Amino acid sequence: MIHVNPDLTEFSYIVAVGLFILALKWLSSPATARRGVLAGEIGAALAVLTTFFNPTLVQYRWILVALIVGAIIGIPLGMVHMTAVPQRTALSHAFGALAAATIGIAEYYVRFPNLTRFGMTEISLEVIIGALSFTGSLIAAGKLQEFLPQRPITYKGQNIVSFCTLGAAIVIALIMIVEPGRFPALFPAMVIVSLLFGVMLVTPIGGADMPTVIALLNSYVGLSAALLGFVLDSKVLVVAGALDGSSGFILAVIMCKAMNRSFTNVLFGAFGQLQVSAAAAQEDRTVRSASPEEAAGILAASNSVIVIPGYGMAVAQAQHKVRELFDTLGKKGVDVRFAIHPVAGRMPGHMNVLLAEADIPYDKLIDMESANSDLPHTDVALIIGANDVTNPAAKTDQGSPIYGMPIIEADKARTVMVIKRSLSPGFAGIDNGLYYMDKTLMLFGDARAFVGDIVRELGGEGH
């Protein structure tokens, strides 16, 4: 055993915490995001290495086995395509929650029956939140991977059943807190009920709300880790979990604000049910379509273009073709910028990550407010796979499920072009009236192939 000065250990933990704080600071801007990721990685590595030299650590074998197994699983997960990042993120949350919950469970049985009420309170809260976050994150990953239906799965009285399930877990926890050394059979019951509630919590939520759900689950996992820090008397875990939990919660608030909806509506509103009447209305309306050659001619003749990316761009992995289009139009003197809606895609910052992968300059990315002030003076709004975040119904139809949601007002541009496979509704399950406007041209097809064709027509390489 290598003994390390306790002061050096505490100093290393302080440095790790400082790096975690800097990581969050730098991750808030695309220009410094890579630096933020590196700071977070160094901080985590420093915390783990410092813990290895903790004098209370007497058994390395199982820790090394866990590290090896984790690396074997984690390396392939870290090398997924960018389109799979949302579901991989949800899986990461699930693994983090599982780790927190299992350690809490182990602490209960190690300490039993010599548990204080305060200790039982810590363990109960940590295990309940960790368990529900684990199964909730698995359901989210399944929906994002389309193993499970993306539409909300609901039944009559489901919210009452869900609240009763959570209430049962809390009641069991209170009984064990009052009598910490008794009723050991109730502990696994509390774990099982908490796992069940996690399933009930996320199953009724549709794909349109996955960005908010991912942020909320991140907050839950962080809170569980912070509580685990109290259980293990680990200051660095308390701080790291608190940072993770608070940042996830703030991000979820931002997501809700971007959709003009409340947490309760996101969690219990079953948003995303297919609106049959709106879907049927498509049959009586016509659209104007255009070929790649026609689209290229309009783009080449324009002075300004705002590209509005959405999940369709991610599915088609079209970001590199979009970069070629950006370069080709730039050479022709066309000003091209990218309008990013806060909830576009399936996770917070999804579009920013994809465009960064394609090396789109950061200064060409603009937020929703800036885009909306510029769109009335823009020649072409080119929508690539975005649906709900450009739907004018959010501003004009009081009966629409998305009424009041801030959108990118693509309909204000002089010409609108939409690259989409079909007229099918987006995650919110409603038709988009933008597609039927006289100024709108539908470019039907795979986004990657269609953008490549446009680039070729413009005289770029496009391959």
Secondary structure, DSSP 8 states (H G I E B T S, - for coil): -----HHHHHHHHHHHHHHHHHHHHHHTSGGGHHHHHHHHHHHHHHHHHHHHT-TT----HHHHHHHHHHHHHHHHHTTS-GGGHHHHHHHHHHHHHHHHHHHHHHHHHHHTTS--HHHHHHHHHHHHHHHHHHHHHHHHHHHHTTSS-SS----TTHHHHHHHHHHHHHHHHHHHHHSTTS-TTHHHHHHHHHHHHHHHHHTT--GGGHHHHHHHHHHHHHHHHHHHHHHHT-HHHHHHHHHHHHHHHHHHHHHHHHHT--HHHHHHS-TT---HHHHHHGGG----B--HHHHHHHHHT-SEEEEEE-HHHHHHT-HHHHHHHHHHHHHTT-EEEEEE-TT-SSSTTHHHHHHHHTT--GGGEEEHHHHHHHGGG-SEEEEES--GGG-THHHH-TTSTTTT-----GGGSSEEEEEESSS---TT----GGGGSTTEEEEES-HHHHHHHHHHHTTS---
